[in-house]
Amino acid sequence: MGTRERRDRSDKIDNELRVSFLTCAKKNLVKPDAVSLTAVGGYGRGELSPGSDLDLLILHDGSENSKTLAEFVNSFLYPLWNQKIALDHSVRTRSETREMAQEDIRVALGLLDIRHIAGSTELTAAIASDAIEDWRRNKSKHLPKLRKTVQEREARSGELAFLLEPDLKEARGGLRDINALRAIETSGAVTVSLVRVAESEALLSNVRDVLHGDNSKSRDQLLLTEQDRVADAMGFSDADALMLEVAKAARAVDYLMDLSWHRIDSLERQGWFRKRKIQSVDKGLVILNSEVAIEDNYEIERDVGIGLRAAATAAQRGLPLSIDSCLLLAQKFSAIPTPWPKGALDDLVSLIGAGAPMIRVFEALDQEGIIEKWIPEWSHMRFLPQRNVLHRHTVDRHMLETAVHAAALTRTVKRPDILLVSALFHDIGKGFPGKDHSEYGEELIKPLAKRLGFDEKDCEEIALLVREHLLLSAVATRRDLEDPATIAFVIEKIKDPETLQLLHALSISDGEATGKSGWSDWKAGLVSNLVSKCLASMAGVKPVSQPDLIPSAPITEDLVIRIINDQSSTEHIEIEIIAKDQTGLLSAVAGLMTISRFNVRSAKTRTTDGVAVMRWIVELDANATAPTAEKLTDQLKKALSGELDLGRKIEERIDSYRRYPGIPTPPPVVFAANDLATNATIIEVRMHDRPGILFNVARAISRFGVDIKSAIVSTLGAEAFDTLYVTDLAGQPLSGEQAQLLATKVENILATHL
């Protein structure tokens, strides 16, 4: 079992065929030296498994008449057929072979592995030369056909890494995909690092050999009933250990395939021979060939956050992270301090929250072992199989898929960062014999969440979500939702509406990631009904309180801006603004933060007795210089007087931001409700973070003819959550109709500026 055995098997068949072929040629042909016998496909590569077919191509120069040629071929093949040897053969001239390869992608692929067995070496060499030359010259025609065959196989056979009974040859990430990668490399379109999948090919081929066994049955699907036998024959402790390695091998193949197609797409978009442009996107990061990469000669040893920042940037822009950068991060890895700095946690949340593009970036880092260096708990979950018919993915991939679905639900909760992290680690307790995975997951997630940088309260919240992530689904499908005791049971465990909304979103994400067998419209409806009944029972929970701000020093002017600290002492800048209240003030200040290239992490504002007090926590864009308090004051005065056109400058920055399409995100959501405790109307905005959000929100509200009394602004990962308290000009809450109209107007404005 192994490469040597497959080569020996091929050599043995070669010797038998060679003698028979030459004997038949001399006996039947006028010009026996004008034919040749070649092997193509897997046999051409010398990779014969016990049950493999023999793929033969008989070549001739066209000089023999058709009857004589047919008699020769039959005399050669009949003994093989009589021996029940499985074979596929073709008989062609050089021109016929070349023409067929142009039309049939399978023929073209097989010829790339052509190998001479007997007869005219010149004829074989000519065909081999034609095959390589045509494949490279016509790659723009062949590669789309190749891609289509790959996609069709995936549709038929699924993903090898995540199937309970995978087809080792046909499924995505299997042996045919490795052959497709060889073909891409041969085309010269892009460089394919085949050495990265050499171990994968060896393992999958060896498993296939054992699966075929001594009876030479051509079976490539690794059925559950065969897995124990194969695992034992290959020296694995059990079938789970075998399937873990199979999944690991397939993931490596799948990753390289995905990256190769991306690079081909990038070259086609930019033009094969056009000079590649480099765009700086963040500190130490550039976009090159439509991939996010670390700058050449960047001293990554001094920047422990560069890896997460690169990952978040790539995922949020919908681009891959370059393999070279991943290798560099692995080679020069620096541990992140414990607890993680807030910037590192924000980048992790941004990475998780990017949705589907996150998986490609995460997989690249995981392939190089970087994820488990950042998060050692991940090691146990890597490629961990789930021998459960409800699940279609390994444990680690299921958690990634859950995070993808959670990213689409961030508008439904107040703490998307907690939702996303809980989604990524909700099954962290799986794979430990004798332990309930939900309860053990709670034990594991607490120290992990603390290490990531969450405070004690948030750690408890995440731990609760991990422990109870099955609660709603279990209760909704097993208990009487009309029984008050059922509702009381849930509320006893989940005591507040915000946590219940988080758990609801996590339940949906987990269910959708499991698949249709584990989640249906019926089940979703039951869970939603349960949550509605629990929320109704929880009615009366206090709303978000208004911020309490006191100026840090006495006020002597109509406008004062103070920089409380700078980035030399901390990673954030705190800015205090005290100003005489006036229409458009909040919008102008928000616009000022945008054009000053500040990334707002949080902000609080409050207006009392005609004076507005604002406290902003910001980060400076990597490519910008921090303005002074004097410059900020001067710019704000000009903005308020109309001398500075904030709208135009913000639009310029947004245009730059739009240069790359980024990732699909849910549309903005704006809620409106009256708050009896503060005698105001609450306008709550939830959307994907981008330049100019608060500027547009505040400007829209001001133009509606209402006063903004206070605001709470926060950015969690890549999500913006803004809450504004507004009243009419008489200081009263808006009517229900007015509040809803304002919310709709703000939502429409934000949607048009995406």
N, C-alpha and C positions, 0 to 999 in steps of 0.2 A: 504494500500500500504506500504510494507516494510517487513523486515525479520519476524516479528511476524505474519503478515497476511499470508505469505507464509507457515510458520510453522503450523498455524491454519488450513489452507486449506489442508495441508498434513495429519494432525491429523484427520480431518473429514473424508477424504477418507480412511485412515487406519481403522477407526472404522467400516465403512460400509463394507469394504472388509473383515475384520476379521470375522465378523459375517457370511457373506456369505460363506467364505472359509471353516470355521470350520463345518458349517452345511452340505455343500456338501461333505466334507471328511467323516463325520460320516455316511452319507447316502450311499455313493458309494464305500468306500474303506474297505478292510479287516483290514488293519492296519492304521487307521486314524492318529495315532500319529507318523507315519513314513514319513510324508510330512511336508513341511513348505512353507510359502509364504513370499517372500522377495521383497524389493524395491531396485532398483539399479539406477545408474546415478543421475540425478537431483532430482528425486523423493526419491532416497535413502538418499540424503542429506537433505531432507525435504524442498526443494526449489521449490514448485509447483507454477508456474505462472498460471493465468487464462486459458491460451491456451496450457499449457504443456501436453505432452503425459504422460501416466502412464507406466513406465518401470518396468515390473514385471518378476521375476524369480521364478518359481515353482520348488522346490527341492523334490526328493524322494530317497529312499534307494535302489530301484530296485526290491523290493520284490513283488510288484503288477504286474499282467500281463498287457501287453500293451493295451488290449481292455478296461479293467477296468479303467486303468489310463486315457485313452483318454476320456471315458465317464465322469469321474470325472472332468477333465479339462474343457470339453465342458459345463457341467452343471454349472460350476463356471463362465465361461467367457460369455456365451450367454446372460445373463441378462445385462451385461456391454455393449456388442455390440448393443443390442436392445436399450439401452439408448444413443447410439451414442457417447459413451465415447472413446476417442482416446487412444489406448494402444498398447504397444509392449510387447510380452510375449515370454518366453522360458520355456521349461520343460526339466530338466536334473538331472542326478545323480551327486554325488560328483566327481567321476572320469571323467565323461563327461564334467563337468564344468571346471575342471582343464585342461583337454586336449584342450578344446575350447579356454581357455584363453591363452594358449601357442601359438596358431595359429592366433588368431584374437585380435589385439591390442584394438579394441573397446570393446570387451568383458572384457578383462583384466582391462581396465580403469573403466568400469561400476562396476566391482566387488569391486574396492577399496572403493566404497561408499555404499556397501551392507548394508541393514538395515532390521532387523527382523520385520515382521508384525504379523504373526500367525503360529501356528503349532509347529514343533520340533525346540526348541531353540538350541539343541545340533547340529543339522544338519546345521543350519544357522551359528553357531559359527565356525564349522569346515571349511565351505566354506570361511568365512571371514578370518580365519587364513591362509588357503591355499593361498588366493589371495595376502595377504600382504607378506607372506614368499616367494612365487614365484616371485612376483614383485621385491623384494629386491635382491633375489639370482640371478635372471636373468636380472638385470638392463642393463648389457652390450648388451643384445639382445633386450630388450624392448625399451630402450630410443631412439635408432636410428629409430625404427618404429614410436614412438611417434613424433619424430622430422619430419619425413616424412609426417605424417598426418597434422601437423601444417603448414608445407610448402605448402602442397596441398590446404589446406583451404585458405591460404593467396593468392595463385594463383587464386583461384576461386572467393574469396570475397573481396580481397584488404585489405587496412589498415583502420580500423575503424576511426581513428583520422582525416583522411584527405578526407573521402568520403562525398559527398553531401547527399547521401541516404544510410547510413551504415547499415549493418546487425549486430545487437547488439550481436548476439551469435556467428556467424561463422567468422566474419572478424578478422583480426589480431589486437590484443589488446582487444578482446571481451571476453565474458563469457566462451567460450570453452578454451581460452588460460589460464584463471584463473584456470580452472580445470586441465589443463596440468601442470601448476605450482605446484598445489597440488600433482600431481602424481610424479613430479620430487623430491619434498621435501620428499614424502613417500619413494622413492627409496633409500634415504640415500646417493645418489651420491654426492650431494652438499647441503649446507644449503640455503634454499630459504626463504627470509623474507616476508612471506605472509601478515604480518600486513601492509606492505607498499601498498598493493593493496586492503585492506579491504574496504576503502571508495569507491574505484573504483567499486568494485563488488556491493556494496550497491546501488550506483547511477545507474549503468547499469541495475541491476535487477529491480529497481523501474521504470525506463523508460520503460523497457520491459513489466512490469505489466500494466502500463497505456496504452501502445500501444495495448496490447491484449484486454483491456477494458472488459466490462461486457458481450460481445457477445462470449467470449472464443475462438476467432479466433487465431490460432497459427501463428501470423505474427511477425517476428523478424526484418524485414527491416524497418527502420524509414524513410518513404518516405517524400518528401518535403510537400506533401499535408496533412500529419499527424503531422508535427512538431509544428505548431501553437497550435493545440489541446492539444498535450502532454505538451508543455511548459506552457500553461494556467492551465492545471490540476495540474501541479507540482509546480505552484507558481513562475515560471520564468517570467521576464518582457517581453520577446519575444523569438522567436525561436533561434535567434543568441545567446542569453544568455544560452539557453539550450544546443546548439551544442558546445559552448565553453567548458562547463563542461563535456560533453561527450568526446570531444577531449582530455581534460586534463586527464580524467580517463583512456582512452585508451592508452595514452602516458605512463602513469605510469606502466600499465600492460606490454606494449611492451618493455619498458626499462628493467624491471625485467626479462622478458623472454630472451631478448638478452644477458643480463649479465649471466643468468643461463647457457645458452648453451655455452657461452664462457668459463665459469669455468669448465664445463664438458669436453669440448675440451682440455683445458689446462691439466686437470688431466689425460686424456687418452694419451696425448703426453708425459707427464712426468712419467707416471706410477702411478697407484692408491696409492701405498704404499711407493713410494720413498720420501725421505726427501726433502722438498722444499728448494731451494737455494735462498739466498737474494743477489741481485746485486745492488751496489750503482751506480746511473746514473747521479746524479747532487746534488747540495747542498740541503740536507734535503730530497732527493728523492731516492727511491729504487724500484726495480722490484721484486715483490713477487708473485708467482703463476701466472706469465704472466700478472700481473696487475701493474700499476704504483701506488705507495703508498707513503705517507709521513712517514718518519722514526719514529719509536717509540720514545717518549719523546722529539721530536724536538719542540723547542719553536717557534711555528708558529706566536705567537703574535708579535714577533720581526722581522718578515719577511713578509711584506705586499705583496710581490710578489710571495710567495710560491704557491698560488693557480693557478695563470696564468702560472707559470713555470711548475707546475705539469701537467696542462692541455696540454700545448704545447708539453711537453716531451711525454706524453701518445699518443697524436694524431700523432706526427711525427714518433713514433715507431709503430704505428698501434695497440696499446694496450688500453684496457679500463683503466679508472681511478677508483680506488677502491671505493666502497660505503662508507667504513669506513672513508676514507680520505675526501670524500665529506661531510659526517656528521660532521667530525672534523672541516673542513673549515667553515661550517655553524655555528657551535657552538662557535667557537673562531674567528669569522670574524673580520678582521681589514680593514678599508677603505683604498683605495689606494689614496695617496696624489694627489691633483690637481695642475697643470696638472700631468698626469701620468709620472713616470720616463721612460726614453727611454727603459730600459730593460723590463718594463711591456708592453709597446706598441709593442716591438719586439716579446714578447711572444704571445700577442694577434694575431699579424699577422701570426706568425708561427702556432698557433692553427687553424686559419681560412684557412691557406694555405695548410693544411694537406690533403685536399680532403675528400673523403667519411668517413675515420676514425674519422674526426673531429666531425661528427654528434653524434656519440655515447658518446664521451667525453663531448661535449656541453650539450647533453641531461642529462647526469649525474649531471652536475653542475646546470642545470636548474631545475631538479627535487627537488633539495634542496634549490632553491631560491637564489643561489649564483650569477647567471648571472644578475638578476635584482638588486642585491645589488651593483655589479660593475657598471652596466649600468641601472639606474632607468628607462630610456626610454623603456627598454625591457618589462616592466610590462604590458604596454598597448597592446603589440603585442602577448603576450603569448596565444597560443591556439585560436587566433582570427580567426573566420571562414571567408571564402570568398564564398559567395553565388553567384558564377559566374561559369558557365559551362566550361570556359576556364581553370580555375585553379583546380588542383587536390589536393592541399595542403592548410593547414591553413597558415596565413600570416607569422608567425614565421618560420614554417618549409619551406615555399617557399623561404624565404631569406637564410636559411641555405643551401638549395639545390642550390640556385644561387651561393653561395660562393663555393660550391663543384665544380660546372662547371667552375667558374672563376679560381679556382686553376689549372685547366688544361690548362689555357690560359695565364699563367704568362710569358711564353716565348715570347709572342707577344707584350708586352708593356715594357716601361722603368721603370715604377713605379708599380710593383706588389702589394706593400703595399697599395697604393691608390685604385687600382682595387679591392683588397680583402675586404677592409673596406667598400668601396662604394657598393659592391655586398651584403655584410651582412646587410647593412642598407638602401638599395635603396627604400624599401617600408615602411620606418619608419613613413611616414605621413598617412598611411591607418587607417581607422577605426574612423576618426573624422568627424562626420556628417557636411555637408555643406562646407567642405574644399576640394580643389583639392589636392590629396595626393602627387603629385610631387612638387607643390609649397610649401605646408606646410612641406613636407619632407626637403626641402631646409632650412626652418627656424629652424627645429629641429636639423638637422645634424651639422650646424655650431658650436654651443656651445659644442655639443658632441665631435666633432672631435678635437676641441681646448682642451677640458678636457682630451682627450686621449693622447695628447702630440704632435699633428701635429702643424707645424708653420702656420702663417696666410695665406701664399700662398697656402699651401697644403689644408688648411681648405676650401678656396675658390674653389679649384679644386674639392674636394670631394662634396661640395655643388652643384657645377655646374653639376656634373655627376648624382647626385640624382635628381636634378630638370629636367634634360634632358634625363633621362634613357629611355624614350619612344620615343624620337625624331627620331632616325634613323629608327626604325620599322614603325612609323607612316608616315614619309615622303616617305620611300621606297615603301610602299604599297598604298599610296594615291596621290602621286605627279608624274608628268612626269619627269623622270630622264634625259631626253634629253633636257629639258628646262633649259637654263643657270640660270634662276631665282631660280630654285629649289636648285641648288648647292650654289648659293649666299645666299639663305635663311639659309642653314645649316652652312655655313662658318661664317655668321654674329653672330651665336650663339656659335659656336665652332671654335675658331680662330687659333688654332695651331695643327700641326699633332700629337703631343704626346697625347694631350687631346682627339683628334678624335680617336686615336687607343685605348685609355682607354675606351671611350664610345662604340666603336665597340665591344670590348671584353665584356663589361658589357651587351650590348644588346644581344649578343649571349648567355651569361650565363643566363640571365633573361628568354630568350625565351626557351632555352633547359630545364630549371627548370620548366617552365609552363607546358610543355608537347607537344605532337604532335598536339593537337588541337590549340595551340597558336604559334607553331614554326614548320616550314617545310623546306625542301630543297629549295623550291621555294622562301620562304620568306628570308631565309638565303642568297640566291643568290642575291636577290634584294638589301638587306642591304649591302652586300659586294660590289656590283656594285656602289652603292651610295658612299660608303666610298672611293673607288678607284677614282671616279671622283672628290671628294672633295680634296683628297690628291694631285691629279694632279694639281688642281687649286692652291693649297698651295705651289707648288714647289718653291724652292729658300730659304726655311727657313735655317738659319745658323746651322751648325753642332755643336756638343758638343765641346766647347773650351778646349784647353790643360790646364793642371794645371799650376799655376804659383807658384813655390816654391823658397824660399830664405833660405839658412842656417841660423839657429838661432844664430850662433856664427862663428867667423873666423875658417878656416880649416887649420890645421898644420900637419895632418897625412893623409896617404892614405886611412885609414878606421877609422871612428869615429861613435860610437853608443851612443846616449844620451836618457835616459828616462826622458821626459819632466815633467811628473807627475806620480803618482802611485795611486793605488786604495784606499789608505787611505784618499784621498781628493776628489775623484770622482769615479763613477762606471766604468770608462774607463781608460785605460793606453795609453798614447801618446808616441810613440817611433820615434826618428829621426835617420836616417842612412845616412851618407855622405861617399861616397866611390869613388875611381878611377874606371871609367867605364871599364868593361870587360865582355867578353862573359859569359853568365850564371849567372850574378849577381842577376837579379831579381828572377830567379828560386831558387837560393840558399837562398836569403832572405825569399822568400815565404815558402820554406821548413823549414827554421829555425823557422818561426812563428808557423808552424804546430807541429814540434817536441817539441817546448817550451810550447805547449798546450795553445796557444793563439787562441781565436776566433776572427777573423778579422772582424771588423764592417765596416771599410773603409780604403782606402789607396790611396795616390797620389805619383807618382814618375815623375822625369824629369831629363833628361841628357843634360847638357850644357857644352861645351868646355871640354869634357872628364871627367866630374865630375857628378856623379849621386846623386841626393838629393831625399830622400824618407821620407814620413811622414805617419806613421801607427797608426790607432786608433784601439785598441784591447781590448778584455775582457779576463781575466784569467779564464781557466777552473776551475770549483768549487773544483776539487780534486787535483789541482796543486799548486806548490809554485812558485812565481814570480822570474825568474832569474835576476841577476844583469846585468848592462850594460857591465861589464867586462867579465862575462860568455858568454853573447851573442856575444861579439866581438871575444872571443877566438873560439867559435863554428863556427862563420861565416868564420873566417880565415881557419879553418880546412876543412870546407865544400868546400871552393873555391880551396883549394890545393888538395882536393881528400882524405884527411885523414879521413873525416867523411862521411859515406855513408848515405846521406839523404834519398835516395830512399828506402833503406831497412827499415829504422826507420819509414818512413811514411807508408809503406805497413803494418808494424806491427800495427800501430794505426788504419788503415783502416780495418784490420782483426778483431780488437776488435769492431769496429763500426758495422761490418757486423754480429755480433753475433745474433742480432735480425733482422728479415727481413725488419722491417719498413713498409713504405707505398708505393704504386705504384706512381711513378712520371713520368712526361713527359721526353723524352730523351733530352740531351743537344742540344742547338742550337747555332751555331757559324756563325756570319755574317762577311763579308769582303766588304769594300768599300774604294775608294780613297777619301781623304779629301783635296780639293784644297786649303782651307784656311790655312792648316798646312803643306802642301806638304808632306803628309805621307799617309800610308794605315791604316785604322782603322780595327782592329780585335775586334769584340764584342762577348762576351761569356755570355750566359744566361743558368743557370742550377740550380738544387737543391743543396743547400749548403752541403758540406761534407769536411772532411780533405783532403788537398793536391791538391785542384783544381788549384790554381794559380801556384803552383810548376810544375804541369804537363803541364799547358798551356805555361808557360814561357820556360820550358825546350824544348818543342816541337818547339816553335818558334825559339829559339836559334839554334837548330840543323838544322833548315831549311836554315840557312845561311843568316839571316836578323838581323838588329839591332832593339832593343826595345828602342825607344826614350823617351816614357813616358807612364804612365798607370793611370787609374782611377779605383779603386776597391771599390765595395760597397756590403753590405749584407743587404737585406731588408727582415726581418722575416726569413724564411727558404730558401730564394732565393738568389743566388749569381749572381752579374752582374759585369763583368770585361770588361773594354775597354782599349785596348792597341794600341798605335800608333807606327807603324814599318816602316822602310825603308830598301832598299837594302844597300849593303856595300858602295855604292857611295853616300848614303844619299838621294836617290830618291824613290818615291812611287813605289810599285810593279806593274807589269803589271796586267791587269784584270785576265788573266789566272793564273798567279802566286798567286794572292791574293785568288782566289777561291780554288786553290790547297792547299794553306796553311790553309784556313778555314776548308776544308774537312779533312785535316790531324789532325788538333786540335780536331775537332768534333769526329773523330774516336778514338783518344787516350782517350778522356774523356769518351766515351761510353764503352770502354774496361775496364776502371777502376771503373765502377759503382759497 
